């Protein structure tokens, strides 16, 4: 796939950076470029998004005219997969969609954590509607993998936590703000609804309390579509 290599170099992407964007290894990208290995359709789609082109541009096939007219992602924006929904107090069955086509949003590179894995979640509920910035029902948060940031727990960080039940078959994702209290970490809601309560754990990841709880993301951006509430004039 010579076009893959040409476009990668044109965008000044190293093998490592492109591999991180599409969550593959550098050796896999090298094999795609030399023709030693053929990518799966999902890999082609991810590569096309990262390289700001169509799948057909990489494979040399021609797309129907209707598809050719569709604009690609804007230059300078990178794909971030939407991996699910977050709602405090709602446990959902764990379902793996390894071969399903993910939905993406396109965001600028995270300058502080450019190599950290990014993901996006859709927010349900009112547990963070009084945060700063507010994260109301229907908002979308863009996050980086907390472990890959190398940060310790710090006061005021807004994070995504995961809690497990029934041996890991049910899980809850929720957005919370960190408070530090003596030897405890509190994951606090910031809500006008006072029924939401903080989750309190000892500040020791080796403690039993952490067996079913982990911090999976650091919230980096919040966005919300404007809802049209008015009515058109007759």
N, C-alpha and C positions, 0 to 999 in steps of 0.2 A: 504494500500500500504506500507507494511513494508520495501520494498526495497528503497522507497523514503526517509524514515527516516534514514535508514542505510547509504545511500550514502551522505545524508546531513551531518551527523555526521562525516563520513569519511573525508569529505572535510572541516570539522570544520566551517560549516556555521550555524549561528543561524537561528531560524525561521524568525526573522525580516530581516536579510540580504537576505535570499533566497526570501522572499516575495518582497523585494525591487527589486531584480534582475528580477523577472518575473512580477512585477507590479500587485501583488495580496495582499490581507491582510494576516496577520499572522494567523487569525482564519481560513481562507480558507485552508492554508497549513496544519494546524492541522487537519482539517476535512478530507483532502486527506490522511494524514498519518494514521488516525484511521479508515478510510473506511466509515465515516459518509456521505461523499459526493464524487461523481465521477467527476474528472476534464474533461473539454472539451478537444477536440483534440488539439486546439491551446495552451491550458494550459499545456498539456502533452509535446508538442513540446518545449515550452519555458523552462519547468522544465528539460527536457533532455539536452538542450543546457547548462543550468546553472550548471547542475550536471555532465556534460562531459560524457554523456552516450547516449544510444539509447532509444527511447520510449519503445521498447520491453523489455529493461532491467528493466524498472519501472513497467510495467504491467504484466510481466511474459510470454508474448506471444513470439513466435519465429518468427524472420524475415526471408525472403528468403535469400538464401546463397549469392546472388549478393549484397544484402544490408549489410550483415554481414561483407563483405570485405572492406566496405567503412570506412576510418578512421574518428574518431570523432574529436572535437576541441582539441587543445593542452592544456595540463594542465596549469593552471595559467592564462588563458585568459578568459575574460567574454564577453557574447554576448551584442552587442550594435545594436539596430534596426536602419535600414536606413529608415527614415520617409518621404523622398521626395527630391526635388531639389530646389536649391536656385539660383535665377538669378535676378540681380538688374533691376528694371523697368518692370518686367513681373508679371502681376497679373493673378492668376489662380483660377478657380472655386473651392470652398471648397467641397471636397468629403470625406466622412467618410468611412473607410474600417475596421470597428470594427471586422469583422469575417474573414478578409483576412489574409493569412499567411504572416508575415513580412519577409523581407530579413535582414540578420544580418552580421555584421563584428565582429571579435573577437579581443578584445584589453585588455591590462593589466589593473588592477584596478587603478583608479585615486586616488593616495595617498593623495592628498590635499583635494579632495571632494569625499570621498568614498561612502557617502550615497546619493549624489545628483543623480537625474535621468539623464541618458545619452541618447543621440541620435546622429545619423549621417546624414549628408546631402551631396548630390552630387552637385558640383558647376558648374554652367554654366555661360559663359561670361567672360569678361576681367576686371571687376570692381575692382579686388583685385590682379591683376597680378604683381604689383610692391610693394606689402606689404612685411613685414619682419616677418616670412618667406613668400615667394610668394605663392599666392593661385590662380593658373591659371585655365583656363577652363579645366574641366575634373578631377579636384582634388576632394578629399573627406575630409570633416571636421568632427571631432568628438567633440561633445559639451556636456556641462553639463547645466542643468536648471539654468538660471541666478539667479532667485529668491531664489533657494535653496542654492546658494553659500553664501548668506548673504553679498555680496560685494556691495559697493556703485559704482556709475559711477566713473571711474578713467581713467586718461589720458593714452592712449596707449592700452587699452583693445580692443581685437578683439572680436566682438559680432555678434550674429544673431538677426536681428530685423524683426518684423512682422508688415506690414501695411495692413489695411483693407479698402475695398471699397464696395459700394452698400450694406450697412447694414451688412457687414461681410460675404457676399456670395462670394466675391472675395478677395484673399489675396496674398501678396507678401512676400517672405522670401529673405533677402539679408544679406550678410556679410559686416560689416563695422568696421572701427577703431574709437574709441572714442577720440574726442578732447573736452577740457573744455574751454569755452570762457565766462568770466564774469558770467552772469546769464543764459547762454545757453549751451546746450549739442549739439555738432556736431557729426553726424555719417558720417564719411568720407570714400569715396572710396580711394584706393591706386592703381592707375592705370596709365599705359602709355597712355591710351586713355583719353584725357582731357575733353571729352564731359560729363563724369560722374561728378556729383556735390554732395556736402554734403547735408544731411538732417539736418536742424537746428530746434531745439525745445527749449523752455524755460526749465530751470532746476527745474521743479516743476511737479511731476507726477499727481497732481490734476488739472493741466491746461487742457483746452479743446483740445489742440493739441495732448494730449496723449490718447484721446478717440479712435483714430484709429491706434495708434502706440504703440508697446510694445517691450521690449528686452526679447527675449525668451531663448537665449543661450549664453554661454561663450565658445568660441572656444579654445579647449585644444590640438588638434593635427591636423596636415595636412598631407595627404598622396596622392601620385600620381603614377599611373602605368607608367612604362617606355614604350614609344611607339617605336616600331621597325620601323625605317625609311629607313634603307639600303636595298639593294637587294642582294639576294643570288647569289654567283658566279656561272656561268654556268659550 
